[in-house]
Amino acid sequence: VFNPYSGVKTSILLIDRTLAKKRDSILFVKLNNDGYDLGAQRREIKGSEIPDAINIFRDYQVGKDVVDRENAVVAKKVDIEKQDFILVGERYATQSDVHSAWPIVTIGAVCQINPKKSEINDIALDTTISFVPMSDLNEHQEFFEAKMTRPLSEVYAGYTYFRDNDVLLAKVTPCFENGKLGIARGLHNGIGFGSSEFFVIRADTQRILPDYLYWLISTDEFIAQGKQKMMGTGGLQRIPKDYIANYQIPLPPLTVQQEIVAEIEGYQKIIDGAREVVENYKPTIKIDPRWEGICLGDLCVELRNGVNVEQTDAEGKYRVTRIQTISDGTVDLEKTKWTNDEPNESYFMRAGDILLSHINSYEHLAKTAIFPKTNEIVVHGINLIRCRLNQTMILPEYAIIYMKSDKFISDARKYAQRAVNQASIKTSDLRKLDIPTPSIEKQTEIVRRISEEMSIVSQNKRLIEIFQQKIRDKIADVWESEAAR
């Protein structure tokens, strides 16, 4: 019923009349790991939380305090009654105490949540306003661009209303977890309508700046606590309005808020600049038409698929590569499986081998990665083509640069045979693909130049990490009880 992998949750009720008469509370225990994966085969995995759940339940039975135990929530029956007997433990989890040098208020005390659209009833229905679907709200970006306009008459019914300087927050999973929120600025006629899955938070600007509010609710902590409060099933889970209204935040004076926002936005500008470099960089080779084009099959001493061995999630004798191993364009050994089989040593990976995805969804077809040096023995698994190059003709470092180019990927996908949800390329067709091949000396020069470029890109990635941490540290300072006034 629940395949394929719907994520439907199962609840088990343990009813004990004798215990119920003694207690004014109900115990909730949440399990994320029952000792088996979510695949159709339900393979055994490490980390089952069932033994801990049994211990929590037994301790609760005999009257021991389990409030501080991980995964356990103890809720008063009167509180459950106030919530219409909704039996979701996270709903009754208490938020940790908030300490700050500044007064602590709830968001609902300084903001209006979901302002009524009736406040614009005096505006003509043919007025042009901005329209913002969920796709236009960026992830982890303070401002968003309203790209579309519509007449007010087309959107008044069925969509969410907001104005300039309102904060929009996605309420539905997975958009909420991905950090979809932003401040509305530059709306057409100052008015916007958008997805019904937005919460609109309007700051009382005499007490709190929209920008300051944005940074407080863009934190991992806000998102993590919201995920625990989500209601609904499957892909339709949403955070309740009460979570936002009751969320506690420190409230320094407006002048201090302005200083905090200015510092954070300075860091964010550096992040945005570095991110532009990272996202737009692509190594390119200026092809000289005099270079000989040599078929991939002639450049390889071996071009073949992997070995089909029994694979498991549990740690075994050898790691085994699979399609997911190169999903991000590099070899990630944490995304391998394990095997205890003993394949022929010819299937062991070597540094410099290039893995190519020849069976995948079309948009991931012909993805490649170069195998790094490692002390582990890794088996070349099925469904990835291994290119073992003749290094007297072509350097692996040069080959991978070209094989990641749009030209090579486009040429490879011309041979794709499509099926439902996936495509494939025959090994015999991969052999035909031409690679412009200059001298080894020229290849070495190209690799050196691109390595320098990639080093700069890596520095920008590190810059992003550093200044993201500076933002987190600054926000944490606001919450610290020792912060200077």
FIVOFI-39934 format. One record per residue: x, y, z of N, C-alpha, C in turn; residue in one letter. Coordinates in steps of 0.1 Angstrom, whole numbers, plus 2048, in hexadecimal, padded with zeros to 3 digits. Layout:
N
XYZXYZXYZA...
This chain:
485
8087F480080080080080980D800V81480D80881B81980A82781A801F82A8107F88358127EF83181B7E3N83A8227DC8488227DF84C82D7E9P84F8297F58568327FF84E83F801Y84183E80583984980783C851813S84384C81D84685382983A854832G83084B83082484B839828847847V82484E85182884A85F81E840865K82283886E81A82F87581A832884T80E83288A80C83589880782889FS80D8258AA80981A8B280481F8C0I7F881C8C47F38208D17F48158DBL7F98188E67FA80E8F17F08138FCL7E680C8FF7DB8119087DB808914I7DD80F9207DE80892D7D580F937D7C98099397BF8109427C5812950R7CC8089557D180A9637DB815964T7E481695A7ED82195A7E782E958L7DC82F94F7D583B94C7CF841958A7CA8399627C483E96E7CE844977K7DB8419767E584697F7EB85397AK7EB85596D7F28609667E986B961R7EE8779617E788295B7EE88694ED7F687D9487FD88093C7FD874933S80287692780386C91D81286C917I81886091582586091082585E901L82D8668F982E8648EB83D8618E8F8408578E084D8538DD84E8538CDV85785A8C785885A8B98658528B5K8638498AB86E8418A5871846897L87E84989488284C887889840880N88D83688889482A88389081E88AN88981588388580888988E7FD886D89A8008818A47F687E8A47F0870G89B7F686789B7F185A89A7FD850Y89F7FC84489E80783B890808835D88E81382D88081582787F80F819L88980781588880180887E7F5808G87B7F17FC8717E67FB8767D9802A8837D78038887CB80988A7CC818Q8887D881E8897DA82C8957D4832R8A17D982D8AD7D38328B17D883FR8B77D08488BA7D48558C57DE855E8C47E985E8CE7F385F8D17F686EI8DB7FD8708DF80087E8D780C883K8D780C8918D18188978C281789BG8BD80B89C8AF8098A08AC8108ADS8A18188AE89D81F8BA8938178C2E88F80B8BD8858038C48898008D3I8957FB8D58997F88E38988048ECP89C8108E789A81C8F088C81F8F2D88381D8E88758208EA86F8178F5A87380A8F486E8018FE87280590CI87F80990E88480E91B87D81A920N87A82391787383091B86582C920I85E82391885181F91C85081892AF85A80F92C85B80893985D811944R86681B94286982494D85D82D950D85683194584983994783F83194FY83E82494C83581B95383781B962Q84481B96684781A97584982797BV84683297484683F97A853847979G85C84297186984A96F867856966K86F86096886E86C96087586A953D86E86B94887386993A873876932V87088193886E88E93187B892929V88688F92E89389392789888991ED89187E91C896873913893877905R89D8748FC89C8778EE89086F8E8E8898758DF87D8708D887186E8E1N8718728EE8668718F785F87F8FAA85287F8FA84A88B8FD840886907V83F88D91283488A91C82B89691CV81E89491981489F91780989D922A8058A89287FA8A89317ED8A5929K7E489D9307D789A9297CF8A7927K7D08B19307C88BD92E7CD8C5922V7DB8C49207E08CB9147DC8C4907D7DB8B79077D78B08FB7C88B38F9I7C08B49037B28B79017B08C58FBE7B98CF8FF7B88DC8F97BB8DC8EAK7C38D18E67C78D08D87BE8C68D0Q7B18C58D57A78BC8CF7AC8AE8CED7B48A98D87B989C8D97C18978CDF7C98A18C77D289D8BC7DE8958C2I7DF8898BE7EA8818C47F78818BCL7FD88D8BC80A88F8B58138948C0V81D88C8C48258908CF82D89D8CDG83289F8C183A8AC8BF8328B88C2E8258B78C181C8C38C381D8C78D2R8218BE8DB8218C18E982F8C38EFY8398C28E68478C38EA8498D28EEA84F8D48F98528E18FE85E8E78F8T85D8F48F48698FA8EE8738FD8F9Q8808FB8F688A8FE90088A90C905S88E90E91188E91C91789792590ED89293190D89993B9058A094590EV8AD94790C8B49519148BA95B90BH8B996890F8BE9739088C097F910S8C998790C8CA9949138BE99D910A8B799A9068AC9A390189E99C906W8949A490688699F909883994900P87C98A90587797E8FC8689808FAI8659808ED8579818E98539768DFV8479738DD84396A8D38419718C5T84396A8BA8419718AD8339778ACI8299708B281B9748B18199818B8G8229848C28209918CA82599D8C2A82E99B8B88339A68B18319A68A2V82999C89E82699A88F81899688EC81399988280599487E808989874Q80197E87780397286E7F7970865I7F996F8587EF96E84E7E597984FN7E998684C7E099184C7D498E843P7C89948467BC99183F7BC999832K7B99938277B899A81A7AD9A4819K7A49A48227999AE82279E9BC824S7AB9BD8297B09CB82B7B39D281DE7B39CB8127B59D18057A89D17FDI79D9CF8047909CF7FC78C9DC7F5N7939E77F97919F47F27999F57E5D7A19EB7E27A99EC7D67A29E67CAI7A29EC7BF79B9E87B37A09DA7AFA7979D17AB79A9C37A77A39C379AL7A39CD7927AB9CD7867B99D2789D7BD9D57967CA9D97997D49CE797T7DF9D27917EA9C878E7F29C679BT7F49BA79F7FC9B77AB8069AC7A8I8109A97B181A99F7AF8149917B3S8189877AC8149797AF8219717B1F82196A7BD82D9627C18299547C3V82C94A7BA82A93C7BD8359377C6P83492B7CB83E9267D484B9257CEM84C9227C18589207BA86192D7B9S85A9397BB8629457BB8689497C8D8649427D386A9457E087793D7E1L8829447E388F93D7E38919367F1N89B92D7F189F9277FD8AB92E803E8AA93280F8B59398168BA94580FH8B094E80B8B495A8058AA96580AQ8AF97080F8A797981689C97F80EE89F98380189598A7F98929817EDF8869827E888297B7DC87D9847D1F87D9807C58799887BA86B9847B6E86198D7B685498B7B185498C7A2A85398179B85598278C849984784K83D98078A83198078382798B789M81E99078081399978480699377FT7FC9967877EE9927837E499C788R7D899D7817CE9A67877C99A0794P7C69A979E7C19A57AB7B699B7AAL7AD99D7A07A199579F7A498679DS7AF9837977B39757937B896E7A0E7BD9757AA7C496E7B57BD9707C2V7B49797C37AE97D7D07A99707D7Y7A29687D079D95B7D67A79507D4A7AA9497DF7B293D7DE7C193F7E0G7C694B7E17D494D7E37D79567EFY7E39567F37E795D8007EB96B7FDT7E69748057E99828037F598780CY7FD99080780799780E80B9A4808F8139AC8108189B980B8279BA80CR82C9C580783A9C880883F9C7817D84A9C18198519BF82684B9B482FN8409AD82983C9A183084699682ED84798D838850981837847975833V84B96F82884496382384B956828L84494D82D84A94083284293482CL84992B82684291F82183E91682DA83191282D82C90A83882C8FB836K82E8F782982C8E982583A8E3824V83A8D68278478CE8258478CA816T8538CA8108608CC8168658DA814P85D8E380F8618F180D8658F881AC85E8F58258628FB83286F8F6836F8728E983587F8E483A88A8E9831E8888ED8258928F281C89490181DN88D90782789091582A88A91F820G87E91B81A878925811871930819K87793B81A87194782087895381AL87295F81B87896B81686F977819G87598381786E98F81986999580CI85C99980C85699E80085B9AD7FEA8619B07F38659BE7F08639C07E1R85F9CD7DE85D9D17D18519CB7CAG8479C87D183B9C27CB8339CD7C3L82D9C87B88259D17AF81A9D77B7H81A9E47B88109EC7C08109E87CFN81C9E27D381E9DF7E18169D37E6G80F9CC7DD8069C17E180B9B47DAI80A9A97E180D99C7DB8039917DFG8019877D77FA97B7DA80296F7D6F8019647DD8099597D980394C7DEG80C9427DF8089347E38009347EFS7F592B7F07EE92A7FC7F6922807S80291E80380B91780D815920813E81292E81281B93781981493B826F81D93D83081994583C81E953839F81695D83C81A96B83B81C971849V82897684C82B97C85982E98A857I82599385D8279A185B82C9A7868R8389AD86883E9B28748389C0877A8369C18858339CF88A8409D788AD8429DF88084F9E587D8529F0888T8499F389184D9FB89D8549F38A7Q8549E68A685A9DD8B08659D38AAR8629CF89D86C9C589886D9C7889I8799C688487C9C88768799BB86EL8739BB8628719AF85B87E9A8858P8899AF8568969A985389B9A185FD89A9A786B89E9A1877896994879Y88999587788098987988497E86FL88798286388B97885989797085DY8A29778628AE9708668AB967872W8A296A87B89F962887898955883L89095687988894A87588E942869I89A9478658A193F85A8AB935860S8AB93486E8B592B8748B191D874T8BB9148758B99068758B0902881D8B190988C8AA90689889B908896E89791489088991788D88390C884F88B9088798868FE8708858F0877I88F8ED87F88F8DF8868838DE88FA8808E98978758E88A08688E8899Q8678EF88D85B8EF8858588E2880G8638DB87B8618CD87685A8C4880K85E8C688D8588BD8978498C089AQ8458CC8968378D089882E8CD88CK8348C888182C8C78758208BE876M8158C18708098B98708068B4862M7FF8A98617FB8A4854802897851G80089284580688584180D887834T81787D83281E87D82582488A821G82188E81582789A80F81F8A7813G8158A581B80C8B181E80D8B682CL8198B383281B8B884081D8C7840Q8188CE84A81A8DD84B81C8E0859R8248EC85B8258F18688198F886CI8148F78798088FE87D80B90D87FP80191587E80392488080792788EK80291F8988059218A68149208A8D81B9178A182A9168A28319248A0Y82D92A89583393789282F94289DI8229428A081D94C8A982394B8B7A82693F8BB82B93D8C983A93C8CAN84193D8BE84F93B8BE8569478C5Y85F9458CE8649508D68719558D0Q8729628D087E9698CA8839748D3I8909778D38959838DA8919908D3P88E99B8DA88A9A78D38929B38D9L89E9B58D28A69C18D689F9CE8D0P8A49D98D489F9E68CE8A19E68BFP8999EE8B889A9EF8A98A89F38A5L8AF9FC8AC8BCA008A88C69F48A8T8C49EB8B28CD9DF8B38C99D68A8V8BC9D48A68B89CB89B8BE9D088DQ8BE9DD88B8C49E287F8D39DF87EQ8DA9E08898E99DC8898EB9CE886E8E29C588C8E49B788A8E19B387BI8D69B98768D39B68688DE9BB85FV8E39C78618EE9CD8598FA9C3859A8FE9BE86490A9B58659079A885DE8FB9A28608F89968598F799884AI8F19A38458F09A58378FD9A7830E9079AD8389149AE83391B9A1830G91999783A91D98A83891798382CY90998682B90297F820906984812Q90A99081190F99580491C98E800K92498B80A93198380792D975802I92396F80991E9618069199617F8I91096C7F490A96C7E791596D7DCD91F9767DF9299777D593196A7D3G9349647DE93C9577DD93394C7D6A92694C7D991D9427D391C9447C4R91C9517C091C9537B192894D7AAE93494E7B19409477AB93E9387AAV9399327B59389247B692D91F7ACV9229257AC9179207A4919922795E92192C79192392F78393092A77DN93992578594592078094391277AY94991176E949904767956903760K95E8F976396B8F775C9698F574DP9708FD74696F8FC73797D8FA731T97D8F37269898F171E9878F8710I99090170D98F9076FF9958FD6F5K98C8F76ED9908EC6E49978F26D8I9A38ED6D69AA8F06C99A68E76BED9A18EB6B399C8E26A99A78D96A3P9B48DC6A69BF8D46A29C18C76ABR9BA8C76B69BC8BC6BF9B48B06B9W9BA8A46BA9B48986B59A88946BEE99D8916B799288B6BF99387C6BFG9948776CB9968686CC98A8626D3I9858576CE9798506D497C84C6E3C97284D6EB9748496F997983B6FAL9738326F29778246F29868226EFG98C82B6E799A8296E39A382F6EED99D8386F69A583F7019A583670EL99C82C70E99B82471A9A2816719C9A88117239AD8047239A27FB728V99780172E98C7F9732980803733E9747FF72D96880672E95D7FC730L9587FB73C94E7F073F9467F374BR93B7EC74C9327EC7579387E5763N9327E776F9377E077B9327D277DG9367CD7899327BF78C9267BF795V91D7B67939117B479B9137AC7A7N9157B27B29177AB7BF90C7AD7C8V90B7A57D29007A77DD9047B37E5E8FB7BD7E68FE7C97ED8F57CB7FAQ8FB7D28048F47D38108F77E1816T8EF7E681F8F27F38268FB7F0832D8FA7E48379037E18439117E083EA91B7E58469297E584392E7D7840E9347D683593A7C88319487C982DG94D7C082595B7BF8229607CA818K9587CD80E95C7D78049507E1801Y9547ED7FE94A7F77F99477F47EBR93B7F77E69377F57D89318027D3V9368077C79318137C19238107BCT91B81B7BB90D81A7B690A8287B0R8FF8297A98FC8367A28FD8427ACI8F78407B88F784B7C290684F7C6Q90F8477C491D84A7C89238567C1T91E8597B59238647AD91886E7ABI90E86F7B39028777B19058867B1S91088A7B89138987B991F89C7B0D9238927A792E89579E93B8927A3G93C88D7B09488887B694587A7BBT9508737BF94E8667C594D8687D4V9418647D993E8657E793D8577EDD9488537F49488457F993E842804L93884D80A92D84B81392084780CE9208487FF9148447F89168377F0K91F82E7F69208217F09188177F8T91780B7F39128007FA91E7F77FEK91B7EC8049257E28099227D4803W92D7CD80292C7BF7FD9367B6805T9327A980793B7A080C93F795801N93A7987F593E78F7EA94D7917E7D9537887DF9617897DB96278A7CCE9607967C69617987B896F7977B3P9717957A697F7957A19857A37A3N9927A37A69997AF7A99997B979EE9957B57929947BE7869897C8788S9807C57929747CE7959777D77A0Y9847D77A59877E17B098B7EE7A9F9867F97AF9888077AA99680B7ACM99B8147A39A981A7A49A78297A3R9B08307A99B183E7A89B284279AA9AA84C7959AB8507879A084A77EG99A83F78398F83977C98384377BD97C84477097184D76F96484576EI95B84877794E84177794484A770L93B84376793184A75F924844761L91A84C76490C847766906845758S9048387548FE8367478EF831749H8EA82F7558DC82C7578D8835762I8CE83E75F8CA8487698BE84F763N8B885976B8AF8627658B686A75AS8AF86F7508B68757448BE881749Y8B98897528C18957568CE89175EE8CF8857638DC88176A8E4878761H8E08757558E786C74D8F4872748L8FF86A74890C86E74491387674FA90E87575B91587C766922874769K92D87B76C93A87476E94187877BT94A87077F95287478B95F86C78AA96A87278F97786B78F97A86579DI97E85979D9818517A998D8567B0F98D85A7BD99885F7C49A18557C9P9AD8597CF9B58507D69AF84C7E3K9AF83F7E79A983B7F49B082E7F8T9B082C8059B682080A9AC81480AN9A081780899580D8089958067FAE9917F97FB98E7F27EF97F7F47EBI97D7F97DF96F7FC7DB96C7F47CEV9617EE7CE95D7E57C39557EE7B9V9587EC7AC9517F37A19437EC7A0H9387F27A592B7EC7A49247EE797G9197E77969117E778A90A7F5788I9087F877B900804776909811776N91680F77891F81A77592A81576CL92C81D76193781975794481E75DI94E81675D95C81A76196581C755R96A82875497482B74A98282B750C98982174C9978207519A0824745R9A68307469AC83773B9BB832738L9BF83372C9CD8317289D483E72BN9DB83F7369E084C73A9ED850732Q9F18487299FB84D71F9F5856715T9E88557139E085D7099D8868710M9D286671B9CA8707219CA86F730I9CB87B7379CC87B7459BE87A74BL9BB8737559AE87275B9A988075FP9B28887659AE8967699A989E75DE9AF89C7529AB8A474699E89E741Y99D89074099188A73B98488D743A98588E75097A89175897589F756I97E8A875397A8B67509728B6744I9768B073996F8B072D9628A872EY96289D73595689473794B89B73FM94E8A57469448AD74E93F8B9746K9458BB73A9408C67319338C472BS92C8CF72891F8CD7229208C6714D92A8C870D92C8C270092D8B2701K9358AD70B93689F70C928899711F92289F71B91589A72090B89A716I90A8A570E9008A670390389B6F8S9108996F591388E6EB90F8806F0D91187E6FD90E8717038FF86F703A8F78797078E98787088E28766FBR8E98796F08E38766E38E18676E0K8E885F6E88E78516E68DD84B6F0Y8D78546F88CE84F7038C28476FEA8BF83C7048B38357028AA83770EQ89E83D70B89684171688C83671AR88983572787E82C72C877834736A86D82E73D86583574786F839753V87084675587884C761887849760N88C84475589A84275489F841746Q8AB8427448B18417378BE83A738A8C483572D8D082D72D8D8830720S8E582E7218EE82F7168F6822715I8F781C70A8FF81070890E812709K91580970E92380A70F92980C701T9248046F79298056EA9278136E4S91D81B6E891B8286E39258326EBD92782F6F79318386FF93F8376F8L94282B6F394F82A6ED9518336E1R9468376DB94783F6CF94A84E6D2K9488526DE9498616E19578666E0L9588716D89658776D69698806E1D9768806E597C8896EE9888906E8I98789D6E69938A56E199F8A26EAP9AA89D6E49B58986EC9C289F6E8T9C78A96EE9D48B06EB9DF8A76F1P9EB8AC6F09F68A56F69F58A4705S9FC89B70B9FC89A71AA018A7720IA0B8AD71AA108BA71FA058C5720E9FD8C57159F28CF7149E88CB71EK9E58BF71F9DB8BA7299DF8BE737Q9EC8BC73A9F18C07489EF8CF74AT9F28D77409F18E57429E28E9744E9D98E373D9CA8E573F9C68E174DI9CA8D67519C68D175F9CC8DA769V9D88DF7689DE8E87719D68F5772R9D28FB7679CA9077679BD90576DR9B68FB76A9A88F976F9A98F577EI9B48EE7829B58EB7909B78F8798S9BE9027939BF90F7999B191679AE9A991579099C91B79099391479AE99490779B98C8FF7A49909027B2M99D9057B49A19087C299B9157C6S99A91F7BD99392B7C19849297C4I97E9207BC97091D7BF96E9167CCV97890D7D09779077DD9799117E8S98191B7E69839267F097692E7F1Q96F9307E79629367E895892E7EFN9589217ED94F9187F5952919804K95F91A80796391B81595F92981AR96093381295B94081694C940819L945939811936938814934932822I93B92782593A92083193E92983DE94993083C94D93984694394484AI93E94A83F935955842926951845F92394584191693F84691793C855Q92393885992593686892594386FQ92B94E86992A95B86F91C960871K91395D8689059608698FF959875I90294B8758FC94388090194888ER90E94C88E91495189B90D95E89FD90B9668959059738988F797289EK8EF9698978E196689C8E29608AAI8EB9578AC8ED9518B98F095B8C4A8F89658C08FB9708CA8EF9778CFD8E59788C68D997F8CA8D29778D6V8D396A8D58CC9628DF8D49608ECW8E19638EC8E99608F78E6969903E8E596390F8E296B91B8ED97491FS8F997291A90497A91E907986913E8FE9869099009908FF90099E905A9089A79009099B59058FE9BD900A8F89C59098EE9CE9058F49DA8FFR
